[in-house]
């Protein structure tokens, strides 16, 4: 149950990062007057790719990591 719960939370984080990046790259109607400059798309993609990689590494750690000195896999 712990592995399933951790897996769902990590997969949800990957979904949230992807949804945020998609929303940033496809904003729909432009805002009237932005208060801050937009993040450049290549920076956004690079940072979100890194965050997705960290999430996948956490998922691999949950699935194949050690708990209490014993392998879970």
CHARMM internal coordinates of N, CA and C (Angstrom, degrees):
IC EDIT
DIST 1 N 1 CA 1.4392
DIST 1 CA 1 C 1.5381
ANGL 1 N 1 CA 1 C 110.92
DIST 1 C 2 N 1.3216
ANGL 1 CA 1 C 2 N 116.84
DIHE 1 N 1 CA 1 C 2 N -37.25
DIST 2 N 2 CA 1.4685
ANGL 1 C 2 N 2 CA 120.47
DIHE 1 CA 1 C 2 N 2 CA 178.73
DIST 2 CA 2 C 1.5208
ANGL 2 N 2 CA 2 C 110.45
DIHE 1 C 2 N 2 CA 2 C -64.74
DIST 2 C 3 N 1.3235
ANGL 2 CA 2 C 3 N 116.89
DIHE 2 N 2 CA 2 C 3 N -42.61
DIST 3 N 3 CA 1.4673
ANGL 2 C 3 N 3 CA 121.06
DIHE 2 CA 2 C 3 N 3 CA -179.89
DIST 3 CA 3 C 1.5222
ANGL 3 N 3 CA 3 C 110.11
DIHE 2 C 3 N 3 CA 3 C -65.53
DIST 3 C 4 N 1.3274
ANGL 3 CA 3 C 4 N 117.63
DIHE 3 N 3 CA 3 C 4 N -41.75
DIST 4 N 4 CA 1.4646
ANGL 3 C 4 N 4 CA 120.57
DIHE 3 CA 3 C 4 N 4 CA 179.17
DIST 4 CA 4 C 1.5299
ANGL 4 N 4 CA 4 C 110.63
DIHE 3 C 4 N 4 CA 4 C -64.55
DIST 4 C 5 N 1.3270
ANGL 4 CA 4 C 5 N 117.21
DIHE 4 N 4 CA 4 C 5 N -44.06
DIST 5 N 5 CA 1.4532
ANGL 4 C 5 N 5 CA 121.05
DIHE 4 CA 4 C 5 N 5 CA -180.00
DIST 5 CA 5 C 1.5321
ANGL 5 N 5 CA 5 C 110.89
DIHE 4 C 5 N 5 CA 5 C -63.40
DIST 5 C 6 N 1.3304
ANGL 5 CA 5 C 6 N 117.07
DIHE 5 N 5 CA 5 C 6 N -46.30
DIST 6 N 6 CA 1.4564
ANGL 5 C 6 N 6 CA 120.78
DIHE 5 CA 5 C 6 N 6 CA 177.41
DIST 6 CA 6 C 1.5159
ANGL 6 N 6 CA 6 C 112.10
DIHE 5 C 6 N 6 CA 6 C -61.16
DIST 6 C 7 N 1.3220
ANGL 6 CA 6 C 7 N 116.33
DIHE 6 N 6 CA 6 C 7 N -40.34
DIST 7 N 7 CA 1.4665
ANGL 6 C 7 N 7 CA 120.77
DIHE 6 CA 6 C 7 N 7 CA 179.51
DIST 7 CA 7 C 1.5179
ANGL 7 N 7 CA 7 C 111.29
DIHE 6 C 7 N 7 CA 7 C -63.52
DIST 7 C 8 N 1.3249
ANGL 7 CA 7 C 8 N 116.99
DIHE 7 N 7 CA 7 C 8 N -44.00
DIST 8 N 8 CA 1.4659
ANGL 7 C 8 N 8 CA 120.47
DIHE 7 CA 7 C 8 N 8 CA 179.82
DIST 8 CA 8 C 1.5262
ANGL 8 N 8 CA 8 C 110.18
DIHE 7 C 8 N 8 CA 8 C -63.52
DIST 8 C 9 N 1.3255
ANGL 8 CA 8 C 9 N 117.77
DIHE 8 N 8 CA 8 C 9 N -42.10
DIST 9 N 9 CA 1.4684
ANGL 8 C 9 N 9 CA 120.15
DIHE 8 CA 8 C 9 N 9 CA 179.78
DIST 9 CA 9 C 1.5236
ANGL 9 N 9 CA 9 C 111.84
DIHE 8 C 9 N 9 CA 9 C -64.69
DIST 9 C 10 N 1.3175
ANGL 9 CA 9 C 10 N 117.79
DIHE 9 N 9 CA 9 C 10 N -40.89
DIST 10 N 10 CA 1.4634
ANGL 9 C 10 N 10 CA 120.70
DIHE 9 CA 9 C 10 N 10 CA 179.22
DIST 10 CA 10 C 1.5238
ANGL 10 N 10 CA 10 C 110.14
DIHE 9 C 10 N 10 CA 10 C -68.10
DIST 10 C 11 N 1.3174
ANGL 10 CA 10 C 11 N 117.91
DIHE 10 N 10 CA 10 C 11 N -43.48
DIST 11 N 11 CA 1.4674
ANGL 10 C 11 N 11 CA 120.50
DIHE 10 CA 10 C 11 N 11 CA 178.37
DIST 11 CA 11 C 1.5309
ANGL 11 N 11 CA 11 C 110.93
DIHE 10 C 11 N 11 CA 11 C -63.03
DIST 11 C 12 N 1.3226
ANGL 11 CA 11 C 12 N 116.78
DIHE 11 N 11 CA 11 C 12 N -36.92
DIST 12 N 12 CA 1.4595
ANGL 11 C 12 N 12 CA 119.77
DIHE 11 CA 11 C 12 N 12 CA 176.68
DIST 12 CA 12 C 1.5248
ANGL 12 N 12 CA 12 C 110.91
DIHE 11 C 12 N 12 CA 12 C -65.82
DIST 12 C 13 N 1.3306
ANGL 12 CA 12 C 13 N 117.45
DIHE 12 N 12 CA 12 C 13 N -36.73
DIST 13 N 13 CA 1.4661
ANGL 12 C 13 N 13 CA 119.69
DIHE 12 CA 12 C 13 N 13 CA 177.77
DIST 13 CA 13 C 1.5254
ANGL 13 N 13 CA 13 C 111.06
DIHE 12 C 13 N 13 CA 13 C -65.23
DIST 13 C 14 N 1.3304
ANGL 13 CA 13 C 14 N 117.00
DIHE 13 N 13 CA 13 C 14 N -38.57
DIST 14 N 14 CA 1.4694
ANGL 13 C 14 N 14 CA 120.57
DIHE 13 CA 13 C 14 N 14 CA 176.80
DIST 14 CA 14 C 1.5313
ANGL 14 N 14 CA 14 C 109.57
DIHE 13 C 14 N 14 CA 14 C -63.02
DIST 14 C 15 N 1.3343
ANGL 14 CA 14 C 15 N 116.39
DIHE 14 N 14 CA 14 C 15 N -42.86
DIST 15 N 15 CA 1.4617
ANGL 14 C 15 N 15 CA 120.31
DIHE 14 CA 14 C 15 N 15 CA 177.93
DIST 15 CA 15 C 1.5303
ANGL 15 N 15 CA 15 C 110.73
DIHE 14 C 15 N 15 CA 15 C -60.76
DIST 15 C 16 N 1.3338
ANGL 15 CA 15 C 16 N 117.65
DIHE 15 N 15 CA 15 C 16 N -44.46
DIST 16 N 16 CA 1.4668
ANGL 15 C 16 N 16 CA 121.31
DIHE 15 CA 15 C 16 N 16 CA -178.67
DIST 16 CA 16 C 1.5293
ANGL 16 N 16 CA 16 C 111.70
DIHE 15 C 16 N 16 CA 16 C -63.64
DIST 16 C 17 N 1.3271
ANGL 16 CA 16 C 17 N 116.88
DIHE 16 N 16 CA 16 C 17 N -41.60
DIST 17 N 17 CA 1.4670
ANGL 16 C 17 N 17 CA 120.34
DIHE 16 CA 16 C 17 N 17 CA 178.17
DIST 17 CA 17 C 1.5243
ANGL 17 N 17 CA 17 C 109.81
DIHE 16 C 17 N 17 CA 17 C -63.60
DIST 17 C 18 N 1.3186
ANGL 17 CA 17 C 18 N 117.01
DIHE 17 N 17 CA 17 C 18 N -44.44
DIST 18 N 18 CA 1.4640
ANGL 17 C 18 N 18 CA 120.66
DIHE 17 CA 17 C 18 N 18 CA 178.53
DIST 18 CA 18 C 1.5176
ANGL 18 N 18 CA 18 C 112.45
DIHE 17 C 18 N 18 CA 18 C -63.61
DIST 18 C 19 N 1.3264
ANGL 18 CA 18 C 19 N 117.08
DIHE 18 N 18 CA 18 C 19 N -42.40
DIST 19 N 19 CA 1.4628
ANGL 18 C 19 N 19 CA 120.78
DIHE 18 CA 18 C 19 N 19 CA 179.54
DIST 19 CA 19 C 1.5326
ANGL 19 N 19 CA 19 C 110.94
DIHE 18 C 19 N 19 CA 19 C -65.12
DIST 19 C 20 N 1.3306
ANGL 19 CA 19 C 20 N 116.85
DIHE 19 N 19 CA 19 C 20 N -39.46
DIST 20 N 20 CA 1.4667
ANGL 19 C 20 N 20 CA 119.81
DIHE 19 CA 19 C 20 N 20 CA 178.46
DIST 20 CA 20 C 1.5256
ANGL 20 N 20 CA 20 C 111.32
DIHE 19 C 20 N 20 CA 20 C -65.89
DIST 20 C 21 N 1.3327
ANGL 20 CA 20 C 21 N 116.44
DIHE 20 N 20 CA 20 C 21 N -41.85
DIST 21 N 21 CA 1.4688
ANGL 20 C 21 N 21 CA 119.55
DIHE 20 CA 20 C 21 N 21 CA 178.77
DIST 21 CA 21 C 1.5215
ANGL 21 N 21 CA 21 C 110.59
DIHE 20 C 21 N 21 CA 21 C -65.33
DIST 21 C 22 N 1.3320
ANGL 21 CA 21 C 22 N 117.24
DIHE 21 N 21 CA 21 C 22 N -42.61
DIST 22 N 22 CA 1.4660
ANGL 21 C 22 N 22 CA 120.68
DIHE 21 CA 21 C 22 N 22 CA 178.97
DIST 22 CA 22 C 1.5256
ANGL 22 N 22 CA 22 C 110.40
DIHE 21 C 22 N 22 CA 22 C -62.36
DIST 22 C 23 N 1.3242
ANGL 22 CA 22 C 23 N 116.58
DIHE 22 N 22 CA 22 C 23 N -41.87
DIST 23 N 23 CA 1.4645
ANGL 22 C 23 N 23 CA 120.38
DIHE 22 CA 22 C 23 N 23 CA 180.00
DIST 23 CA 23 C 1.5264
ANGL 23 N 23 CA 23 C 111.32
DIHE 22 C 23 N 23 CA 23 C -65.48
DIST 23 C 24 N 1.3168
ANGL 23 CA 23 C 24 N 116.41
DIHE 23 N 23 CA 23 C 24 N -36.75
DIST 24 N 24 CA 1.4719
ANGL 23 C 24 N 24 CA 120.10
DIHE 23 CA 23 C 24 N 24 CA 178.73
DIST 24 CA 24 C 1.5277
ANGL 24 N 24 CA 24 C 110.96
DIHE 23 C 24 N 24 CA 24 C -68.63
DIST 24 C 25 N 1.3241
ANGL 24 CA 24 C 25 N 117.28
DIHE 24 N 24 CA 24 C 25 N -38.60
DIST 25 N 25 CA 1.4652
ANGL 24 C 25 N 25 CA 120.86
DIHE 24 CA 24 C 25 N 25 CA -178.48
DIST 25 CA 25 C 1.5222
ANGL 25 N 25 CA 25 C 112.52
DIHE 24 C 25 N 25 CA 25 C -80.36
DIST 25 C 26 N 1.3286
ANGL 25 CA 25 C 26 N 118.18
DIHE 25 N 25 CA 25 C 26 N -23.28
DIST 26 N 26 CA 1.4674
ANGL 25 C 26 N 26 CA 123.79
DIHE 25 CA 25 C 26 N 26 CA 179.53
DIST 26 CA 26 C 1.5252
ANGL 26 N 26 CA 26 C 109.24
DIHE 25 C 26 N 26 CA 26 C -127.29
DIST 26 C 27 N 1.3265
ANGL 26 CA 26 C 27 N 118.14
DIHE 26 N 26 CA 26 C 27 N 72.97
DIST 27 N 27 CA 1.4644
ANGL 26 C 27 N 27 CA 120.05
DIHE 26 CA 26 C 27 N 27 CA -170.62
DIST 27 CA 27 C 1.5225
ANGL 27 N 27 CA 27 C 115.30
DIHE 26 C 27 N 27 CA 27 C -75.47
DIST 27 C 28 N 1.3254
ANGL 27 CA 27 C 28 N 119.56
DIHE 27 N 27 CA 27 C 28 N -10.29
DIST 28 N 28 CA 1.4590
ANGL 27 C 28 N 28 CA 119.97
DIHE 27 CA 27 C 28 N 28 CA -176.80
DIST 28 CA 28 C 1.5253
ANGL 28 N 28 CA 28 C 109.39
DIHE 27 C 28 N 28 CA 28 C 81.60
DIST 28 C 29 N 1.3252
ANGL 28 CA 28 C 29 N 116.09
DIHE 28 N 28 CA 28 C 29 N -133.22
DIST 29 N 29 CA 1.4576
ANGL 28 C 29 N 29 CA 120.57
DIHE 28 CA 28 C 29 N 29 CA 179.99
DIST 29 CA 29 C 1.5311
ANGL 29 N 29 CA 29 C 109.84
DIHE 28 C 29 N 29 CA 29 C -69.90
DIST 29 C 30 N 1.3298
ANGL 29 CA 29 C 30 N 116.99
DIHE 29 N 29 CA 29 C 30 N 136.78
DIST 30 N 30 CA 1.4734
ANGL 29 C 30 N 30 CA 119.03
DIHE 29 CA 29 C 30 N 30 CA 179.99
DIST 30 CA 30 C 1.5278
ANGL 30 N 30 CA 30 C 111.22
DIHE 29 C 30 N 30 CA 30 C -70.14
DIST 30 C 31 N 1.3269
ANGL 30 CA 30 C 31 N 116.40
DIHE 30 N 30 CA 30 C 31 N 147.40
DIST 31 N 31 CA 1.4688
ANGL 30 C 31 N 31 CA 118.81
DIHE 30 CA 30 C 31 N 31 CA 176.35
DIST 31 CA 31 C 1.5277
ANGL 31 N 31 CA 31 C 110.15
DIHE 30 C 31 N 31 CA 31 C -67.45
DIST 31 C 32 N 1.3274
ANGL 31 CA 31 C 32 N 115.79
DIHE 31 N 31 CA 31 C 32 N 158.28
DIST 32 N 32 CA 1.4597
ANGL 31 C 32 N 32 CA 119.46
DIHE 31 CA 31 C 32 N 32 CA -178.44
DIST 32 CA 32 C 1.5279
ANGL 32 N 32 CA 32 C 111.18
DIHE 31 C 32 N 32 CA 32 C -62.54
DIST 32 C 33 N 1.3205
ANGL 32 CA 32 C 33 N 117.88
DIHE 32 N 32 CA 32 C 33 N -61.04
DIST 33 N 33 CA 1.4593
ANGL 32 C 33 N 33 CA 122.20
DIHE 32 CA 32 C 33 N 33 CA 178.84
DIST 33 CA 33 C 1.5307
ANGL 33 N 33 CA 33 C 107.22
DIHE 32 C 33 N 33 CA 33 C -139.94
DIST 33 C 34 N 1.3352
ANGL 33 CA 33 C 34 N 117.34
DIHE 33 N 33 CA 33 C 34 N 105.15
DIST 34 N 34 CA 1.4634
ANGL 33 C 34 N 34 CA 117.74
DIHE 33 CA 33 C 34 N 34 CA -179.51
DIST 34 CA 34 C 1.5257
ANGL 34 N 34 CA 34 C 111.50
DIHE 33 C 34 N 34 CA 34 C -68.56
DIST 34 C 35 N 1.3390
ANGL 34 CA 34 C 35 N 115.28
DIHE 34 N 34 CA 34 C 35 N 140.93
DIST 35 N 35 CA 1.4642
ANGL 34 C 35 N 35 CA 120.27
DIHE 34 CA 34 C 35 N 35 CA 179.13
DIST 35 CA 35 C 1.5200
ANGL 35 N 35 CA 35 C 112.19
DIHE 34 C 35 N 35 CA 35 C -84.68
DIST 35 C 36 N 1.3164
ANGL 35 CA 35 C 36 N 116.76
DIHE 35 N 35 CA 35 C 36 N -21.71
DIST 36 N 36 CA 1.4690
ANGL 35 C 36 N 36 CA 121.22
DIHE 35 CA 35 C 36 N 36 CA -177.25
DIST 36 CA 36 C 1.5262
ANGL 36 N 36 CA 36 C 108.58
DIHE 35 C 36 N 36 CA 36 C -134.22
DIST 36 C 37 N 1.3207
ANGL 36 CA 36 C 37 N 116.41
DIHE 36 N 36 CA 36 C 37 N 152.98
DIST 37 N 37 CA 1.4720
ANGL 36 C 37 N 37 CA 118.41
DIHE 36 CA 36 C 37 N 37 CA 177.48
DIST 37 CA 37 C 1.5288
ANGL 37 N 37 CA 37 C 110.85
DIHE 36 C 37 N 37 CA 37 C -68.25
DIST 37 C 38 N 1.3176
ANGL 37 CA 37 C 38 N 116.40
DIHE 37 N 37 CA 37 C 38 N 150.93
DIST 38 N 38 CA 1.4609
ANGL 37 C 38 N 38 CA 121.64
DIHE 37 CA 37 C 38 N 38 CA 178.48
DIST 38 CA 38 C 1.5245
ANGL 38 N 38 CA 38 C 110.02
DIHE 37 C 38 N 38 CA 38 C -74.57
DIST 38 C 39 N 1.3025
ANGL 38 CA 38 C 39 N 114.88
DIHE 38 N 38 CA 38 C 39 N 150.51
DIST 39 N 39 CA 1.4619
ANGL 38 C 39 N 39 CA 120.50
DIHE 38 CA 38 C 39 N 39 CA 174.87
DIST 39 CA 39 C 1.5246
ANGL 39 N 39 CA 39 C 107.56
DIHE 38 C 39 N 39 CA 39 C -72.51
DIST 39 C 40 N 1.3108
ANGL 39 CA 39 C 40 N 117.02
DIHE 39 N 39 CA 39 C 40 N 137.39
DIST 40 N 40 CA 1.4650
ANGL 39 C 40 N 40 CA 120.35
DIHE 39 CA 39 C 40 N 40 CA 179.01
DIST 40 CA 40 C 1.5261
ANGL 40 N 40 CA 40 C 109.57
DIHE 39 C 40 N 40 CA 40 C -66.02
DIST 40 C 41 N 1.3320
ANGL 40 CA 40 C 41 N 117.63
DIHE 40 N 40 CA 40 C 41 N 139.03
DIST 41 N 41 CA 1.4711
ANGL 40 C 41 N 41 CA 120.35
DIHE 40 CA 40 C 41 N 41 CA -174.82
DIST 41 CA 41 C 1.5237
ANGL 41 N 41 CA 41 C 114.40
DIHE 40 C 41 N 41 CA 41 C -57.29
DIST 41 C 42 N 1.3370
ANGL 41 CA 41 C 42 N 118.64
DIHE 41 N 41 CA 41 C 42 N -38.46
DIST 42 N 42 CA 1.4680
ANGL 41 C 42 N 42 CA 118.56
DIHE 41 CA 41 C 42 N 42 CA -177.95
DIST 42 CA 42 C 1.5295
ANGL 42 N 42 CA 42 C 111.31
DIHE 41 C 42 N 42 CA 42 C -67.76
DIST 42 C 43 N 1.3360
ANGL 42 CA 42 C 43 N 117.78
DIHE 42 N 42 CA 42 C 43 N -32.49
DIST 43 N 43 CA 1.4655
ANGL 42 C 43 N 43 CA 120.63
DIHE 42 CA 42 C 43 N 43 CA 176.19
DIST 43 CA 43 C 1.5252
ANGL 43 N 43 CA 43 C 109.62
DIHE 42 C 43 N 43 CA 43 C -68.80
DIST 43 C 44 N 1.3146
ANGL 43 CA 43 C 44 N 115.86
DIHE 43 N 43 CA 43 C 44 N -43.31
DIST 44 N 44 CA 1.4640
ANGL 43 C 44 N 44 CA 120.91
DIHE 43 CA 43 C 44 N 44 CA 178.98
DIST 44 CA 44 C 1.5233
ANGL 44 N 44 CA 44 C 111.39
DIHE 43 C 44 N 44 CA 44 C -59.66
DIST 44 C 45 N 1.3160
ANGL 44 CA 44 C 45 N 116.69
DIHE 44 N 44 CA 44 C 45 N -46.37
DIST 45 N 45 CA 1.4668
ANGL 44 C 45 N 45 CA 120.84
DIHE 44 CA 44 C 45 N 45 CA -179.68
DIST 45 CA 45 C 1.5272
ANGL 45 N 45 CA 45 C 110.65
DIHE 44 C 45 N 45 CA 45 C -65.38
DIST 45 C 46 N 1.3280
ANGL 45 CA 45 C 46 N 117.43
DIHE 45 N 45 CA 45 C 46 N -41.39
DIST 46 N 46 CA 1.4703
ANGL 45 C 46 N 46 CA 120.45
DIHE 45 CA 45 C 46 N 46 CA -179.18
DIST 46 CA 46 C 1.5279
ANGL 46 N 46 CA 46 C 111.39
DIHE 45 C 46 N 46 CA 46 C -64.39
DIST 46 C 47 N 1.3182
ANGL 46 CA 46 C 47 N 117.30
DIHE 46 N 46 CA 46 C 47 N -47.62
DIST 47 N 47 CA 1.4717
ANGL 46 C 47 N 47 CA 120.61
DIHE 46 CA 46 C 47 N 47 CA -178.83
DIST 47 CA 47 C 1.5264
ANGL 47 N 47 CA 47 C 110.63
DIHE 46 C 47 N 47 CA 47 C -65.61
DIST 47 C 48 N 1.3241
ANGL 47 CA 47 C 48 N 117.56
DIHE 47 N 47 CA 47 C 48 N -43.39
DIST 48 N 48 CA 1.4631
ANGL 47 C 48 N 48 CA 119.69
DIHE 47 CA 47 C 48 N 48 CA -179.15
DIST 48 CA 48 C 1.5246
ANGL 48 N 48 CA 48 C 112.04
DIHE 47 C 48 N 48 CA 48 C -69.98
DIST 48 C 49 N 1.3117
ANGL 48 CA 48 C 49 N 117.75
DIHE 48 N 48 CA 48 C 49 N -31.58
DIST 49 N 49 CA 1.4647
ANGL 48 C 49 N 49 CA 119.79
DIHE 48 CA 48 C 49 N 49 CA 174.47
DIST 49 CA 49 C 1.5250
ANGL 49 N 49 CA 49 C 110.42
DIHE 48 C 49 N 49 CA 49 C -65.36
DIST 49 C 50 N 1.3319
ANGL 49 CA 49 C 50 N 116.19
DIHE 49 N 49 CA 49 C 50 N -40.81
DIST 50 N 50 CA 1.4663
ANGL 49 C 50 N 50 CA 119.92
DIHE 49 CA 49 C 50 N 50 CA 176.75
DIST 50 CA 50 C 1.5299
ANGL 50 N 50 CA 50 C 110.69
DIHE 49 C 50 N 50 CA 50 C -63.01
DIST 50 C 51 N 1.3304
ANGL 50 CA 50 C 51 N 117.58
DIHE 50 N 50 CA 50 C 51 N -43.76
DIST 51 N 51 CA 1.4571
ANGL 50 C 51 N 51 CA 120.62
DIHE 50 CA 50 C 51 N 51 CA 179.34
DIST 51 CA 51 C 1.5284
ANGL 51 N 51 CA 51 C 111.47
DIHE 50 C 51 N 51 CA 51 C -63.83
DIST 51 C 52 N 1.3201
ANGL 51 CA 51 C 52 N 117.58
DIHE 51 N 51 CA 51 C 52 N -38.33
DIST 52 N 52 CA 1.4656
ANGL 51 C 52 N 52 CA 120.58
DIHE 51 CA 51 C 52 N 52 CA 176.79
DIST 52 CA 52 C 1.5225
ANGL 52 N 52 CA 52 C 110.39
DIHE 51 C 52 N 52 CA 52 C -65.36
DIST 52 C 53 N 1.3244
ANGL 52 CA 52 C 53 N 117.16
DIHE 52 N 52 CA 52 C 53 N -39.48
DIST 53 N 53 CA 1.4650
ANGL 52 C 53 N 53 CA 121.02
DIHE 52 CA 52 C 53 N 53 CA 177.87
DIST 53 CA 53 C 1.5312
ANGL 53 N 53 CA 53 C 110.75
DIHE 52 C 53 N 53 CA 53 C -63.63
DIST 53 C 54 N 1.3253
ANGL 53 CA 53 C 54 N 117.34
DIHE 53 N 53 CA 53 C 54 N -41.28
DIST 54 N 54 CA 1.4655
ANGL 53 C 54 N 54 CA 121.06
DIHE 53 CA 53 C 54 N 54 CA 177.08
DIST 54 CA 54 C 1.5315
ANGL 54 N 54 CA 54 C 110.08
DIHE 53 C 54 N 54 CA 54 C -63.03
DIST 54 C 55 N 1.3214
ANGL 54 CA 54 C 55 N 117.34
DIHE 54 N 54 CA 54 C 55 N -40.77
DIST 55 N 55 CA 1.4591
ANGL 54 C 55 N 55 CA 120.54
DIHE 54 CA 54 C 55 N 55 CA 178.65
DIST 55 CA 55 C 1.5278
ANGL 55 N 55 CA 55 C 111.41
DIHE 54 C 55 N 55 CA 55 C -64.20
DIST 55 C 56 N 1.3139
ANGL 55 CA 55 C 56 N 116.91
DIHE 55 N 55 CA 55 C 56 N -41.81
DIST 56 N 56 CA 1.4691
ANGL 55 C 56 N 56 CA 120.19
DIHE 55 CA 55 C 56 N 56 CA 177.78
DIST 56 CA 56 C 1.5263
ANGL 56 N 56 CA 56 C 110.26
DIHE 55 C 56 N 56 CA 56 C -65.10
DIST 56 C 57 N 1.3351
ANGL 56 CA 56 C 57 N 117.33
DIHE 56 N 56 CA 56 C 57 N -39.29
DIST 57 N 57 CA 1.4631
ANGL 56 C 57 N 57 CA 120.14
DIHE 56 CA 56 C 57 N 57 CA 176.94
DIST 57 CA 57 C 1.5272
ANGL 57 N 57 CA 57 C 110.66
DIHE 56 C 57 N 57 CA 57 C -63.22
DIST 57 C 58 N 1.3278
ANGL 57 CA 57 C 58 N 117.70
DIHE 57 N 57 CA 57 C 58 N -39.53
DIST 58 N 58 CA 1.4603
ANGL 57 C 58 N 58 CA 120.83
DIHE 57 CA 57 C 58 N 58 CA 176.73
DIST 58 CA 58 C 1.5195
ANGL 58 N 58 CA 58 C 110.69
DIHE 57 C 58 N 58 CA 58 C -63.89
DIST 58 C 59 N 1.3309
ANGL 58 CA 58 C 59 N 116.71
DIHE 58 N 58 CA 58 C 59 N -40.05
DIST 59 N 59 CA 1.4636
ANGL 58 C 59 N 59 CA 120.71
DIHE 58 CA 58 C 59 N 59 CA 178.70
DIST 59 CA 59 C 1.5206
ANGL 59 N 59 CA 59 C 110.92
DIHE 58 C 59 N 59 CA 59 C -63.85
DIST 59 C 60 N 1.3213
ANGL 59 CA 59 C 60 N 117.31
DIHE 59 N 59 CA 59 C 60 N -43.04
DIST 60 N 60 CA 1.4685
ANGL 59 C 60 N 60 CA 120.98
DIHE 59 CA 59 C 60 N 60 CA 177.15
DIST 60 CA 60 C 1.5297
ANGL 60 N 60 CA 60 C 109.46
DIHE 59 C 60 N 60 CA 60 C -63.16
DIST 60 C 61 N 1.3305
ANGL 60 CA 60 C 61 N 116.87
DIHE 60 N 60 CA 60 C 61 N -39.57
DIST 61 N 61 CA 1.4567
ANGL 60 C 61 N 61 CA 120.36
DIHE 60 CA 60 C 61 N 61 CA 176.85
DIST 61 CA 61 C 1.5156
ANGL 61 N 61 CA 61 C 112.50
DIHE 60 C 61 N 61 CA 61 C -63.38
DIST 61 C 62 N 1.3272
ANGL 61 CA 61 C 62 N 116.63
DIHE 61 N 61 CA 61 C 62 N -38.36
DIST 62 N 62 CA 1.4689
ANGL 61 C 62 N 62 CA 120.25
DIHE 61 CA 61 C 62 N 62 CA 177.55
DIST 62 CA 62 C 1.5192
ANGL 62 N 62 CA 62 C 110.57
DIHE 61 C 62 N 62 CA 62 C -66.54
DIST 62 C 63 N 1.3261
ANGL 62 CA 62 C 63 N 116.48
DIHE 62 N 62 CA 62 C 63 N -44.63
DIST 63 N 63 CA 1.4684
ANGL 62 C 63 N 63 CA 120.02
DIHE 62 CA 62 C 63 N 63 CA -176.43
DIST 63 CA 63 C 1.5181
ANGL 63 N 63 CA 63 C 113.10
DIHE 62 C 63 N 63 CA 63 C -72.68
DIST 63 C 64 N 1.3379
ANGL 63 CA 63 C 64 N 117.24
DIHE 63 N 63 CA 63 C 64 N -39.76
DIST 64 N 64 CA 1.4590
ANGL 63 C 64 N 64 CA 120.10
DIHE 63 CA 63 C 64 N 64 CA -171.52
DIST 64 CA 64 C 1.5264
ANGL 64 N 64 CA 64 C 113.67
DIHE 63 C 64 N 64 CA 64 C -118.07
DIST 64 C 65 N 1.3203
ANGL 64 CA 64 C 65 N 117.33
DIHE 64 N 64 CA 64 C 65 N 7.55
DIST 65 N 65 CA 1.4597
ANGL 64 C 65 N 65 CA 120.73
DIHE 64 CA 64 C 65 N 65 CA -177.36
DIST 65 CA 65 C 1.5203
ANGL 65 N 65 CA 65 C 112.73
DIHE 64 C 65 N 65 CA 65 C -77.27
DIST 65 C 66 N 1.3139
ANGL 65 CA 65 C 66 N 113.43
DIHE 65 N 65 CA 65 C 66 N -175.24
DIST 66 N 66 CA 1.4567
ANGL 65 C 66 N 66 CA 120.34
DIHE 65 CA 65 C 66 N 66 CA -179.45
DIST 66 CA 66 C 1.5155
ANGL 66 N 66 CA 66 C 109.63
DIHE 65 C 66 N 66 CA 66 C -105.65
DIST 66 C 67 N 1.3243
ANGL 66 CA 66 C 67 N 116.26
DIHE 66 N 66 CA 66 C 67 N 140.07
DIST 67 N 67 CA 1.4591
ANGL 66 C 67 N 67 CA 123.09
DIHE 66 CA 66 C 67 N 67 CA 175.12
DIST 67 CA 67 C 1.5083
ANGL 67 N 67 CA 67 C 107.74
DIHE 66 C 67 N 67 CA 67 C -125.18
DIST 67 C 68 N 1.3105
ANGL 67 CA 67 C 68 N 117.85
DIHE 67 N 67 CA 67 C 68 N 119.84
DIST 68 N 68 CA 1.4394
ANGL 67 C 68 N 68 CA 121.32
DIHE 67 CA 67 C 68 N 68 CA 177.67
DIST 68 CA 68 C 1.5288
ANGL 68 N 68 CA 68 C 113.61
DIHE 67 C 68 N 68 CA 68 C 61.54
DIST 68 C 69 N 1.3270
ANGL 68 CA 68 C 69 N 116.59
DIHE 68 N 68 CA 68 C 69 N 31.01
DIST 69 N 69 CA 1.4565
ANGL 68 C 69 N 69 CA 119.98
DIHE 68 CA 68 C 69 N 69 CA 179.11
DIST 69 CA 69 C 1.5124
ANGL 69 N 69 CA 69 C 114.22
DIHE 68 C 69 N 69 CA 69 C 84.50
DIST 69 C 70 N 1.3336
ANGL 69 CA 69 C 70 N 117.92
DIHE 69 N 69 CA 69 C 70 N 1.95
DIST 70 N 70 CA 1.4737
ANGL 69 C 70 N 70 CA 121.26
DIHE 69 CA 69 C 70 N 70 CA -179.10
DIST 70 CA 70 C 1.5217
ANGL 70 N 70 CA 70 C 108.73
DIHE 69 C 70 N 70 CA 70 C -120.80
DIST 70 C 71 N 1.3293
ANGL 70 CA 70 C 71 N 114.82
DIHE 70 N 70 CA 70 C 71 N 142.62
DIST 71 N 71 CA 1.4650
ANGL 70 C 71 N 71 CA 120.02
DIHE 70 CA 70 C 71 N 71 CA 177.22
DIST 71 CA 71 C 1.5066
ANGL 71 N 71 CA 71 C 108.45
DIHE 70 C 71 N 71 CA 71 C -69.82
DIST 71 C 72 N 1.3414
ANGL 71 CA 71 C 72 N 117.02
DIHE 71 N 71 CA 71 C 72 N 139.19
DIST 72 N 72 CA 1.4610
ANGL 71 C 72 N 72 CA 120.61
DIHE 71 CA 71 C 72 N 72 CA 179.50
DIST 72 CA 72 C 1.5207
ANGL 72 N 72 CA 72 C 111.92
DIHE 71 C 72 N 72 CA 72 C -86.70
DIST 72 C 73 N 1.3264
ANGL 72 CA 72 C 73 N 117.58
DIHE 72 N 72 CA 72 C 73 N -22.11
DIST 73 N 73 CA 1.4603
ANGL 72 C 73 N 73 CA 120.80
DIHE 72 CA 72 C 73 N 73 CA -174.43
DIST 73 CA 73 C 1.4302
ANGL 73 N 73 CA 73 C 113.78
DIHE 72 C 73 N 73 CA 73 C -84.97
END
COOR INIT
IC SEED 1 N 1 CA 1 C
IC BUILD
